[in-house]
């Protein structure tokens, strides 16, 4: 099996991640719920995970690293902390449903969309700047989960800071692959999952909080201030109601250690090497459309393609039957497909990780060529 679906979940993890999850399940209890050894071990795991995230993403205060179930959980907290009925929000044309669906459920919310072609950051910035007037918040993903398009997040953040507009960044496809400096960006919130580029288990995530006042999404026990009925007014307790996923957090910690050891830039360069090899090979195959750019600063290790005359779901299934795991369809991001003009057809998405190889890319190209030739013979 060749796994090219890391934009959904990195299936291949560092060995230390598996071991940490197992060890935590056997030895760690609930942090903040006792002074006995298993509870203290759990508290140590959770604290070290916050420290690792604070170091990796340059978060000035460790307590501003909030543990979540996934990026969607964090984005819901962020969106509902900043926006209410009657507000206006500005989003990119490449947002995931984790952003658009929570916005849709806020009544009387005006949503402005920055519509700009793929891999055109200068045009995007011009249109973004022209739409910022009267906006209460900005939400933008760092990297498109469909096309690997890297949006100019540093310049977006700078424009937001200049105008005093709160910014939410969806770093679901960039965390662990592209350097993120929370202190320099000055965003109100940066949300990310643990199970993608951070190489942690499913059911984990991080929300990096700025100085913005946060609203609770869940209320319950925190192990702190138990006598009062209101949730604590300090982070991270205010946003971490209920028992932590300690085994998942232990795995996430080891995933971030792996990234620190390997180096974010080295992982990005490896994924881009695979991407360029895939683009070169697939572009030569008649009947395959490749969504890419010669600009190396505009695309990460995520690539979308289309097979002429073949439904993308069928093409994805056909590759799966040949042992190549890809994702096909709209990828939970219909807005991105509408912006790029691929909504009716969808795409077959190929996404890489630190564990993929050039040999695997060559096998993908070989099987894609066979599939395209078979389709052509049927026409």
C-alpha positions as CSV (number, residue, x, y, z in Angstrom):
1,X,0.0,0.0,0.0
2,X,1.2,3.5,-0.8
3,X,-0.4,6.2,1.3
4,X,-0.9,9.6,-0.3
5,X,-3.7,11.0,1.9
6,X,-1.8,12.8,4.6
7,X,-3.8,16.0,4.1
8,X,-6.7,14.0,5.7
9,X,-4.6,12.2,8.3
10,X,-1.0,11.1,8.4
11,X,-1.3,7.4,8.7
12,X,2.4,6.7,9.1
13,X,3.7,8.1,12.4
14,X,7.1,8.1,14.1
15,X,7.5,5.0,16.2
16,X,7.7,7.1,19.3
17,X,4.1,8.3,18.8
18,X,2.7,4.7,19.0
19,X,4.8,3.9,22.1
20,X,3.8,7.1,23.9
21,X,0.1,6.5,23.3
22,X,0.4,3.0,24.7
23,X,2.5,4.0,27.7
24,X,0.0,6.8,28.6
25,X,-2.9,4.5,28.4
26,X,-1.2,2.2,30.9
27,X,0.3,4.7,33.3
28,X,-1.4,8.1,33.1
29,X,-4.7,9.1,34.7
30,X,-6.4,12.5,34.6
31,X,-4.4,15.7,35.0
32,X,-5.5,18.0,37.8
33,X,-7.7,15.3,39.3
34,X,-5.4,14.0,42.0
35,X,-2.0,14.2,43.7
36,X,-1.2,10.5,43.2
37,X,1.4,9.3,40.7
38,X,-0.8,8.5,37.7
39,X,-2.5,11.9,37.9
40,X,0.8,13.6,38.2
41,X,2.3,11.7,35.3
42,X,-0.7,12.8,33.2
43,X,-0.3,16.4,34.2
44,X,3.4,16.2,33.2
45,X,2.5,14.9,29.8
46,X,0.0,17.6,29.2
47,X,2.3,20.4,30.4
48,X,5.2,19.1,28.3
49,X,2.9,19.1,25.2
50,X,2.0,22.7,25.8
51,X,5.7,23.5,26.2
52,X,6.6,21.8,22.9
53,X,3.8,23.6,21.1
54,X,4.9,26.9,22.6
55,X,8.4,26.4,21.4
56,X,7.5,25.1,17.9
57,X,5.0,27.9,17.2
58,X,6.7,30.7,19.2
59,X,3.8,31.2,21.6
60,X,4.9,33.7,24.2
61,X,2.9,32.2,27.1
62,X,2.6,28.4,27.5
63,X,-0.9,28.7,29.0
64,X,-2.2,30.2,25.8
65,X,-1.7,26.8,24.1
66,X,-5.2,25.1,24.5
67,X,-5.7,21.4,23.8
68,X,-8.6,20.6,21.5
69,X,-10.2,17.6,19.9
70,X,-9.2,18.7,16.4
71,X,-8.9,21.9,14.3
72,X,-12.7,22.1,13.9
73,X,-13.1,22.3,17.7
74,X,-10.6,25.1,17.9
75,X,-12.1,27.0,15.0
76,X,-15.6,26.9,16.5
77,X,-14.2,28.4,19.7
78,X,-12.4,31.1,17.8
79,X,-15.3,32.0,15.5
80,X,-17.8,32.1,18.3
81,X,-15.5,34.2,20.5
82,X,-15.1,36.9,17.8
83,X,-18.3,36.9,15.8
84,X,-22.0,37.4,16.5
85,X,-25.2,38.2,14.7
86,X,-25.0,41.4,12.7
87,X,-21.2,41.2,12.2
88,X,-19.2,41.1,9.0
89,X,-16.4,38.6,8.4
90,X,-13.9,38.4,5.5
91,X,-12.7,34.9,4.5
92,X,-10.6,33.6,1.7
93,X,-12.2,31.7,-1.2
94,X,-10.3,28.5,-0.2
95,X,-11.8,27.9,3.2
96,X,-12.8,24.4,4.6
97,X,-16.3,23.6,5.9
98,X,-14.7,23.8,9.4
99,X,-14.9,27.5,8.8
100,X,-17.8,28.0,6.5
101,X,-20.3,25.9,8.4
102,X,-19.9,27.6,11.8
103,X,-20.2,30.9,10.0
104,X,-23.4,29.8,8.2
105,X,-25.0,29.1,11.6
106,X,-24.5,32.6,12.9
107,X,-27.7,34.5,12.0
108,X,-27.5,37.7,10.1
109,X,-23.8,37.4,9.6
110,X,-22.4,39.1,6.4
111,X,-19.7,36.9,4.8
112,X,-17.3,38.6,2.3
113,X,-15.3,36.2,0.2
114,X,-11.9,37.0,-1.4
115,X,-12.2,35.4,-4.8
116,X,-8.9,35.1,-6.6
117,X,-7.4,32.6,-9.0
118,X,-5.1,29.7,-7.8
119,X,-1.5,30.5,-7.1
120,X,-1.9,34.3,-7.5
121,X,-0.9,35.7,-4.1
122,X,-0.4,39.3,-5.3
123,X,-3.9,39.4,-6.8
124,X,-5.3,37.8,-3.7
125,X,-3.7,40.5,-1.5
126,X,-5.1,43.3,-3.7
127,X,-8.6,42.0,-3.5
128,X,-8.2,41.2,0.2
129,X,-7.1,44.7,1.0
130,X,-10.0,46.2,-1.0
131,X,-12.6,44.2,1.0
132,X,-11.4,44.9,4.5
133,X,-13.4,48.0,5.2
134,X,-16.1,47.5,7.9
135,X,-15.0,44.0,8.7
136,X,-15.2,42.7,12.3
137,X,-12.9,39.7,11.8
138,X,-10.8,37.9,9.2
139,X,-10.5,34.1,8.8
140,X,-8.0,32.6,6.4
141,X,-6.4,29.3,6.0
142,X,-2.7,29.1,5.6
143,X,-2.7,26.3,3.0
144,X,-5.6,25.1,0.9
145,X,-6.4,21.5,1.8
146,X,-7.5,20.9,-1.9
147,X,-4.7,22.5,-3.9
148,X,-1.8,23.0,-1.5
149,X,-2.0,26.7,-2.3
150,X,0.0,28.7,0.3
151,X,-1.7,31.9,1.0
152,X,0.5,35.0,2.0
153,X,-0.5,34.7,5.6
154,X,2.3,37.0,6.9
155,X,1.1,39.9,4.7
156,X,-2.5,39.1,5.5
157,X,-1.7,39.2,9.2
158,X,0.2,42.5,8.8
159,X,-2.8,44.1,7.1
160,X,-5.1,42.9,9.9
161,X,-2.7,44.4,12.5
162,X,-2.5,47.7,10.7
163,X,-6.3,48.0,10.7
164,X,-6.9,46.5,14.2
165,X,-8.9,43.6,12.8
166,X,-8.9,40.2,14.7
167,X,-7.5,37.4,12.6
168,X,-8.2,33.6,12.8
169,X,-5.8,31.4,11.0
170,X,-6.7,27.8,10.0
171,X,-3.3,26.1,10.1
172,X,-4.7,22.6,9.4
173,X,-2.5,22.0,6.4
174,X,0.6,24.0,7.4
175,X,1.3,23.2,11.0
176,X,4.4,21.0,11.1
177,X,5.3,21.6,7.5
178,X,5.6,25.4,7.2
179,X,7.1,27.5,10.0
180,X,4.5,29.4,12.0
181,X,5.5,32.2,14.4
182,X,2.4,33.1,16.5
183,X,4.1,36.0,18.2
184,X,5.1,37.6,14.9
185,X,1.7,37.0,13.2
186,X,-0.3,38.5,16.1
187,X,-3.4,36.5,15.2
188,X,-6.2,36.2,17.8
189,X,-6.4,32.5,17.2
190,X,-4.4,29.8,15.3
191,X,-6.1,26.4,15.0
192,X,-4.6,23.2,14.0
193,X,-5.2,19.4,14.2
194,X,-2.8,17.0,15.8
195,X,-3.3,14.2,13.4
196,X,-2.0,15.7,10.2
197,X,1.3,17.5,9.9
198,X,2.0,17.2,13.6
199,X,2.0,13.4,13.3
200,X,-0.1,12.9,16.4
201,X,-3.2,10.7,16.9
202,X,-6.7,11.5,15.8
203,X,-8.8,13.3,18.4
204,X,-6.0,15.9,19.2
205,X,-5.5,19.5,18.2
206,X,-4.2,22.8,19.3
207,X,-5.7,26.3,19.6
208,X,-3.0,29.0,20.0
209,X,-4.7,32.0,21.6
210,X,-3.7,35.6,21.5
211,X,-4.9,38.3,24.0
212,X,-8.5,38.1,22.8
213,X,-11.3,37.4,25.2
214,X,-12.5,33.9,24.7
215,X,-15.9,32.4,25.0
216,X,-16.5,28.9,26.2
217,X,-17.9,26.3,23.8
218,X,-18.1,23.6,26.5
219,X,-18.5,24.0,30.3
220,X,-17.7,21.4,32.9
221,X,-15.0,20.2,35.3
222,X,-11.5,21.5,35.0
223,X,-9.9,20.4,38.2
224,X,-9.6,24.1,39.2
225,X,-11.8,26.5,41.1
226,X,-14.3,23.6,41.6
227,X,-16.4,25.5,44.2
228,X,-17.6,28.1,41.6
229,X,-20.3,27.6,39.0
230,X,-18.7,29.7,36.3
231,X,-15.8,28.4,34.2
232,X,-12.4,29.7,35.2
233,X,-11.6,33.0,33.5
234,X,-8.0,32.0,32.8
235,X,-6.4,29.9,30.1
236,X,-6.1,27.1,29.4
237,X,-8.7,25.9,32.0
238,X,-11.4,28.1,30.5
239,X,-11.4,26.2,27.3
240,X,-10.6,22.7,28.5
241,X,-13.7,21.3,30.2
242,X,-13.8,17.6,30.9
243,X,-11.2,14.9,30.9
244,X,-8.2,15.3,28.6
245,X,-7.3,12.8,25.9
246,X,-4.0,12.1,27.7
247,X,-2.9,9.2,25.5
248,X,-3.6,11.3,22.4
249,X,-1.7,14.3,23.9
250,X,1.2,12.0,24.7
251,X,1.3,11.0,21.1
252,X,1.0,14.6,19.9
253,X,4.0,15.5,22.1
254,X,6.1,12.9,20.4
255,X,4.9,14.0,17.0
256,X,6.1,17.6,17.7
257,X,9.4,16.2,19.0
258,X,9.8,14.4,15.7
259,X,9.2,17.7,13.8
260,X,11.7,19.6,16.0
261,X,14.3,17.0,15.4
262,X,13.7,16.7,11.6
263,X,13.1,20.4,11.1
264,X,10.0,22.0,9.6
265,X,12.0,23.4,6.6
266,X,13.5,20.0,5.9
267,X,10.0,18.3,5.9
268,X,8.7,21.0,3.6
269,X,11.6,20.6,1.2
270,X,11.1,16.8,1.2
271,X,7.4,17.2,0.4
272,X,8.2,19.7,-2.4
273,X,10.7,17.3,-3.9
274,X,8.0,14.7,-4.1
275,X,5.5,17.2,-5.4
276,X,7.7,18.4,-8.2
277,X,8.4,14.8,-9.3
278,X,4.7,14.1,-9.3
279,X,3.9,17.2,-11.3
280,X,6.6,16.5,-13.9
281,X,5.5,12.9,-14.4
282,X,1.7,13.4,-14.3
283,X,1.8,16.5,-16.6
284,X,3.3,14.3,-19.4
285,X,0.3,12.0,-19.3
286,X,-2.4,12.8,-21.9
287,X,-5.8,13.2,-20.3
288,X,-4.6,14.3,-16.9
289,X,-4.9,17.9,-15.7
290,X,-2.5,18.9,-13.0
291,X,-3.2,21.9,-10.7
292,X,0.3,23.2,-9.9
293,X,2.5,26.2,-10.3
294,X,6.2,26.8,-11.1
295,X,6.4,29.1,-8.1
296,X,7.9,27.0,-5.3
297,X,6.7,29.5,-2.7
298,X,3.1,29.0,-3.5
299,X,2.5,25.3,-3.1
300,X,3.1,22.7,-0.3
301,X,3.0,18.9,-0.5
302,X,-0.7,18.8,-1.7
303,X,-1.6,18.2,-5.3
304,X,-4.9,18.0,-7.1
305,X,-5.5,16.3,-10.5
306,X,-8.3,15.4,-12.8
307,X,-8.7,12.6,-15.3
308,X,-10.4,13.6,-18.5
309,X,-13.7,11.8,-19.0
310,X,-13.7,10.1,-15.7
311,X,-15.5,11.0,-12.5
312,X,-13.0,11.8,-9.8
313,X,-14.5,9.4,-7.3
314,X,-14.2,6.6,-9.8
315,X,-10.6,7.5,-10.6
316,X,-9.8,7.7,-6.9
317,X,-11.4,4.3,-6.3
318,X,-9.5,2.8,-9.3
319,X,-6.2,4.0,-7.8
320,X,-7.2,2.6,-4.5
321,X,-7.7,-0.8,-6.0
322,X,-4.1,-0.6,-7.3
323,X,-2.9,0.1,-3.7
324,X,-2.6,3.8,-3.9
325,X,-4.5,5.7,-1.2
326,X,-5.7,9.2,-2.4
327,X,-8.8,11.2,-1.7
328,X,-11.4,12.2,-4.4
329,X,-14.3,14.6,-4.4
330,X,-14.8,18.0,-2.9
331,X,-12.6,17.3,0.2
332,X,-15.0,19.1,2.6
333,X,-14.1,22.4,0.9
334,X,-16.7,23.2,-1.7
335,X,-15.9,26.9,-1.5
336,X,-12.3,26.2,-2.7
337,X,-13.6,24.2,-5.7
338,X,-16.0,27.0,-6.6
339,X,-13.2,29.6,-6.4
340,X,-10.9,27.4,-8.6
341,X,-13.6,26.4,-11.0
342,X,-13.6,22.6,-10.1
343,X,-16.8,22.4,-8.2
344,X,-18.7,20.3,-10.8
345,X,-16.0,17.7,-11.2
346,X,-14.1,17.8,-8.0
347,X,-10.5,16.5,-8.0
348,X,-8.3,13.6,-7.1
349,X,-6.0,14.8,-4.3
350,X,-2.5,13.5,-3.7
351,X,-0.9,14.6,-0.4
352,X,2.6,13.7,0.9
353,X,4.3,13.4,4.3
354,X,7.8,13.0,5.6
355,X,7.5,9.2,5.2
356,X,6.8,9.1,1.4
357,X,9.5,8.4,-1.1
358,X,10.3,9.1,-4.8
359,X,9.9,5.4,-5.5
360,X,6.3,5.7,-4.3
361,X,5.7,8.8,-6.5
362,X,7.1,6.9,-9.6
363,X,4.6,4.1,-8.9
364,X,1.8,6.6,-8.7
365,X,2.8,8.0,-12.1
366,X,2.9,4.6,-13.6
367,X,-0.5,3.6,-12.3
368,X,-2.0,7.0,-13.3
369,X,-0.7,6.5,-16.8
370,X,-2.2,3.0,-17.0
371,X,-5.5,4.3,-15.8
372,X,-5.5,7.2,-18.2
373,X,-4.7,4.9,-21.1
374,X,-7.5,2.6,-20.1
375,X,-10.0,5.4,-20.0
376,X,-8.8,6.7,-23.4
377,X,-9.3,3.2,-25.0
378,X,-12.9,3.2,-23.7
379,X,-13.8,6.5,-25.4
